[in-house]
Amino acid sequence: EKWRLIIFGRFPYEEQWRSAVGMAIILVMLVLTALPQFWNRKGVRFLIAGWAASLAVFFALMYGGVWGLEEVDSDSWGGLPLTVMLTLIGMTASAPIGILLALGRRSELPLVRNLCTAYIELVRGVPLITVLFVAAFVFPLLMPAGSESSTFWRVAVGIVLFQAAYMAETVRGGLQAIPPAQMAAAESLGLSRLQAYLYVLLPQALAAVIPAFVNSLLSTFMDTSLVTVVSMYDLLGSLRLALGDPVWREFFGIGYLFVGFIYFVTSFLMSWYSQWLEKRIKRGTVRA
């Protein structure tokens, strides 16, 4: 009776097919990206084009105002599509920022090293719920009068900046596990410091931190439930909306089991895939 409210949140009832189609497109692209058949030059070009088109279609369907679709404000987004998109944006955008912060923290330039260290330690010392509150309510007060920004994007940026600090420490741990002699060997072959990081150190470091990376992914997926503090309703928040019906409140156990099952299956699949990826990388290393 309440499954559509739980899955799609406050998205207009008659327009929920748009949210379903957009989420399905994103999930298909996630599956294609995980397939080794696309891990070559031609496949990467296809994935880049596919992701660009998929994201454009997703936001066109969600926002509306095109193709004769009714406009829907991002404040009405919710449920599983909101959880998936915040997780996707948070992890995808925080990864390159985290890598840059990790490299900056290892930089020989004192100014760069100190700035990156200060940012990482400052963000890691603040809970995510505070970051979301600042992004949703404090940041608009600092903007020029008359300027407007969507709560969705402010929250997404907050998640990205928060996860980037943890990603930086994850990558830095992987880099520290690599013997310093490898940098010296790369430089002796004529590689610049940047080339040594790109072609020698970072590939090894990123392969070594796959478990930690998946842990961050699962953490981001779970932490999206905190967006309820800024009046956005993800999967768990949409369940709380359903429990607002006093007639349906006695079925709260079934509702939480349903949501818990979705979280468990999603987390299990991500964990299983990370283990498979680790084994594949180890087999490639042995062959080499």
N, C-alpha and C positions, 0 to 999 in steps of 0.2 A: 504493500500500500504506500510506503514511503521511500521506496528505493530510488525513484527518480529525484526526489528532493535530496537524498543522501549523495547520489552520484553527481548531480548537476547543480546543487545548491539553489541560489535564488535566481538563476538564469530563467528568463521567461518560459513558462511551461510549454507553450506552443512552438517555441523556437529552440527547444533543447536538442533537436536533431542537429543543429549547427554545431553545438558544443561536442556532440558525440562524433560527428564526422571529423571535426578538427582534431580531436584527441586521437581518433583512429589513424589519421594521416601521420601524426607525430610518432605514434607507436610503431607503425610500419617502417618509418625511417630509422627508428632506433634499432629495430630488428635487422634491417639491411646493413646498417653501420657495423653491427656486431658480427657480420658474416665475413670470414677470411677471403671469400671470392672477390670482395671489393677493396682489398688492401693492396692495390697496385695503382700505378699512375692513372690509368684509364678509369679505374673504379673510384679513386679519390675525386677525380673531376666530376664523375656522375653524382657522388654523394654531396659534394659542395653545391652543385646545381639543384639536386633534390632537396637539400635542406633549405636553400634559399626559397625555392618554390613552396615547400611545405609550410614554412613559417609565414610566408606571405598569405597563403590560403587560410592558415589557422587564424591569424589576426583579422583577416578580412571577414571570416565567418563569425568570429567572436564580437568584433566591433560592429559589424553591419555597415549600413550606409552605402553599400555597393551591391550590384546585381539585384537591386530591388529588395534587399534585406533590411529589416527594421533595425535601427540603431540601438545598441545595448551598451550602457556605460560599464566600464570595467569594475565598478563597485558592485555590480550584480553578478560578476563571475564567481564561481565557487565549485565545490565538490572536487572530484578526481581530476578534471582538466586543469584546475587551478594548481593542485598539488603537483601534477606532472610538469606543468610549464615552469613553475617556480623552481623546482628541482633541476630541470634542464638548464634554465638560464643561470641559476646559481652555480652549478658545477662547470658548465661550459665556459662561462666568462671568468670564473675565479681561477681556473687552471693556468691560463697564460699569465694572468696577473701574479699568481702565486709563484710561478717559475721566475718571473722577473724580480720579485721581491727576494726570493731565495738567492738568486745570483747577486742581487744588490747587497744582501747581507754578507756575502762572501767577497765583496769587492775590496780592492786595495785602496780605493779612494775613501778617505775618512768621512767626507760629507755624505756620499751615497750610502755607505755602510751604516752610518748613524741614523740617517733618515729612515731607511728600510727597517732597521732594528726598532726604532721608536714606534713606527707604525704597527709593526707586528705585535710588539709587547702591549701597546695601548689597546688594540682591538681584542687581543686574546684576554685582556683583563676586564673586558666588559661582556656581560651576558647578551645573547642574541635578542632577548625580549627588549632590552634597553635600546639596542640598535634599531629594531623595528619601530619602537615608540618614537625615537628621534626622527627616523626617516618619514614617518607618517604625520607627526604632529608638530615637531619642532622645526624641521627643515623648511616647510612652507612659510613659517614666520620670518625666515631669513631671506626669502626670495623677494625680488622687486614687486612693488604693488601692481596688481593687475595680471601678473604671470600665474599660470595655472599648470599643474602637473598631476598626472593620474596617480592615485594611491598605489595602484598595482606596480607601476614602474618605480616609484620611490621605494617600495618594499623590496622589489627585485634587486635594485641597486644596493640596498642595505644588506641583503643576503649575500650578494656577490662580494662586497667589500669585507664582510665578516668571514666568509669561507676562504677568501684569498689569503688571509693571515695564517690560517691553519694549514692551507695548502702549501704555503711557503715553507713552513717548518717541516712538513712531510717531505718535500723535495730536498730541502737542505740536509735532512737526515740521510736520504739516499745518496746525495753527493758526498757526504762525509764518509760513507761506507766504501767509496772507491779509493784505492791506493793512490797517494799523491804522485807516485812514479808514472802513472798513466798520463798525467798532464805534461810531465817533463818529456815523456816519450813522444807525445803528440807534437809538442813544440820542436823537438829535435827533427821531426819529419817535415818541418816547415809550415805547420799549421799555426794560424794565429790563435790567440786565446779564445776568441769568439768561435772559430771553427772547431777548436778542441772541445768546447762545451757542446756545440750543436751535434757533432758527429761522433764524439768519443764518450764524453762523460754523461750528458743528459740521457741518451738512450739507455745506458746501463742503470742510471739512477731511477728513471721512471719505471723500468721493468722491476727493479728491486722493491719499489714502494706500492706495487699494485694492491696488496692487502690493505695498506693504510689508505690508499685512494678510495677503494671500495667502502671502507669504513666511513670516510668523509661523505661519500655518496649516500650511504644509508642514513647517516646522521642528518644530512640535508633533507632527505626524503621525509624523515620523521619530524624534523624541526619545523617544517612548514605548518604544522598544527598551531604554532605560536602566533600565526597571523591573525588569529581570532581577537587578539588584544587590540588590533587596529581595525576591527569591524570588517574583516575579510573572512570568508568561511570556506576553508578547505574541506577535505573529506571528513575529518573528525568534527570540524565546526558545523558542517551541514547536518551531521547526525544530531548535534545538539539543537539545531533548528527543528528537526523532526521531533525531538523529545519535548519540544515546547507545546506540543499538542497533548493536553491532559488525558485524552482518551487513549492515545497511543503510548503514553509514558510507561505503562505496565510492561511493554515489550522491549524495554531498554536493553535487556540482556541479549536478545536476538540482534538488535541493532549493533551493539558493540561487538558481538561475534562476527557479524557480517563485515564490519569495517576492519576488525582485527584479521579476518581471513584475507582481505585484500592486501593489507600491509604485509602479512606473513608471506603470501605467495610472491609478491613483488620483491621483497627482501631476499627470499630464498633463491629466486631466479638470478638476481644480481650477484649473490654470493657464489652460487654454482658457476656462473659465467666467469667470475674472477678466478676461481680455482682452475677451470678449464684453460683460461688464458695463461695462467702461471705455468701449467704443465706444457702448453704449446711453446712458450718462450724457452723453457728449460730444454725441450727436445731440440729446438733450433740451435741453442748454445752448444749442446753436446755434439750435434752434427758439424758445427763450425770447428 
